[in-house]
Amino acid sequence: MTDSLIIAAIWLVAANVLALIPSKDNLWARAYFLIATGMPLIIWVFVQNGWIIGVLFVWAASSVLRWPLIYLMRWLRGGGRGDV
């Protein structure tokens, strides 16, 4: 198992633990942190392990961060307007 996959597995466990902790801001602060740390990790996994493993990690990460992706898709369908 490569270093990137070990760090990716730790990131996925940490993301799930962070999602379980209740918060007043509806988890958005943690989501921003996870996105900021996950993007370089996705690139590292793709480079070190190939596109198949990279796509599997993107799928796993998007299952954890599904609400930011849902809001992004709604925003893109709306043409970038401020109404979500």
Sine and cosine of phi, psi and omega as CSV:
sin_phi,cos_phi,sin_psi,cos_psi,sin_omega,cos_omega
0.00,0.00,0.74,-0.67,-0.06,-1.00
-0.98,0.18,0.25,-0.97,0.00,-1.00
-0.87,0.49,-0.64,0.77,-0.03,-1.00
-0.91,0.42,-0.58,0.81,0.02,-1.00
-0.95,0.31,-0.56,0.83,0.06,-1.00
-0.91,0.41,-0.72,0.69,0.03,-1.00
-0.91,0.41,-0.61,0.80,0.03,-1.00
-0.90,0.43,-0.64,0.77,0.04,-1.00
-0.92,0.40,-0.65,0.76,0.07,-1.00
-0.90,0.44,-0.65,0.76,0.04,-1.00
-0.88,0.48,-0.68,0.74,0.00,-1.00
-0.91,0.41,-0.66,0.75,0.04,-1.00
-0.91,0.43,-0.71,0.70,0.01,-1.00
-0.89,0.46,-0.63,0.77,0.02,-1.00
-0.90,0.44,-0.65,0.76,0.03,-1.00
-0.93,0.36,-0.62,0.78,0.05,-1.00
-0.91,0.42,-0.69,0.72,0.03,-1.00
-0.89,0.46,-0.54,0.84,0.02,-1.00
-0.94,0.33,-0.40,0.92,-0.01,-1.00
-0.99,0.17,-0.34,0.94,-0.05,-1.00
-0.98,0.17,0.81,-0.59,0.01,-1.00
-0.93,0.36,0.49,-0.87,0.01,-1.00
-0.50,-0.87,0.32,-0.95,0.00,-1.00
-1.00,0.09,-0.41,0.91,-0.05,-1.00
-1.00,-0.05,0.28,0.96,0.07,-1.00
0.89,0.46,0.54,0.84,0.11,-0.99
0.95,0.32,0.15,0.99,-0.08,-1.00
-0.93,0.36,-0.60,0.80,0.02,-1.00
-0.88,0.47,-0.67,0.74,0.03,-1.00
-0.93,0.36,-0.57,0.82,0.03,-1.00
-0.90,0.44,-0.66,0.75,0.04,-1.00
-0.89,0.46,-0.67,0.74,0.04,-1.00
-0.89,0.46,-0.70,0.71,-0.02,-1.00
-0.92,0.40,-0.60,0.80,0.05,-1.00
-0.91,0.41,-0.70,0.72,-0.02,-1.00
-0.90,0.43,-0.58,0.82,0.03,-1.00
-1.00,0.06,-0.41,0.91,-0.05,-1.00
-0.98,0.18,-0.51,0.86,-0.03,-1.00
-0.89,0.46,-0.76,0.66,0.07,-1.00
-0.90,0.44,-0.53,0.85,0.02,-1.00
-0.91,0.41,-0.63,0.78,0.05,-1.00
-0.87,0.49,-0.71,0.70,0.01,-1.00
-0.89,0.46,-0.67,0.74,0.00,-1.00
-0.89,0.46,-0.68,0.74,0.02,-1.00
-0.90,0.43,-0.68,0.74,0.03,-1.00
-0.88,0.48,-0.71,0.70,-0.06,-1.00
-0.92,0.38,-0.68,0.73,-0.12,-0.99
-0.99,0.12,-0.45,0.89,-0.14,-0.99
-0.86,-0.52,-0.12,0.99,0.01,-1.00
0.99,-0.12,0.12,-0.99,-0.15,-0.99
-0.97,0.25,-0.50,0.87,-0.03,-1.00
-0.92,0.39,-0.77,0.64,0.04,-1.00
-0.91,0.42,-0.60,0.80,0.04,-1.00
-0.88,0.47,-0.68,0.73,0.04,-1.00
-0.91,0.41,-0.60,0.80,0.06,-1.00
-0.90,0.44,-0.63,0.78,0.05,-1.00
-0.93,0.36,-0.64,0.77,0.06,-1.00
-0.87,0.49,-0.66,0.75,0.03,-1.00
-0.89,0.46,-0.69,0.72,0.01,-1.00
-0.92,0.40,-0.66,0.75,0.01,-1.00
-0.93,0.38,-0.60,0.80,0.01,-1.00
-0.95,0.31,-0.39,0.92,0.09,-1.00
-0.95,0.30,-0.48,0.88,0.06,-1.00
-0.98,0.20,-0.68,0.74,-0.06,-1.00
-0.97,-0.22,0.74,0.68,-0.10,-1.00
-0.94,0.33,-0.58,0.82,-0.05,-1.00
-0.93,0.37,-0.67,0.74,0.11,-0.99
-0.87,0.50,-0.58,0.81,0.04,-1.00
-0.94,0.35,-0.62,0.78,0.04,-1.00
-0.89,0.46,-0.71,0.71,0.02,-1.00
-0.91,0.41,-0.59,0.81,0.06,-1.00
-0.89,0.45,-0.70,0.71,0.01,-1.00
-0.90,0.43,-0.65,0.76,0.06,-1.00
-0.89,0.46,-0.66,0.75,-0.01,-1.00
-0.91,0.41,-0.67,0.75,0.01,-1.00
-0.92,0.39,-0.62,0.78,0.05,-1.00
-0.93,0.37,-0.49,0.87,0.01,-1.00
-0.98,0.19,0.01,1.00,0.02,-1.00
0.99,0.14,0.26,0.96,0.02,-1.00
1.00,0.07,0.13,0.99,0.04,-1.00
-0.94,0.34,0.28,-0.96,-0.04,-1.00
-0.97,0.25,-0.22,0.98,-0.03,-1.00
-1.00,0.10,0.84,-0.54,0.00,-1.00
-0.93,-0.37,0.00,0.00,0.00,0.00
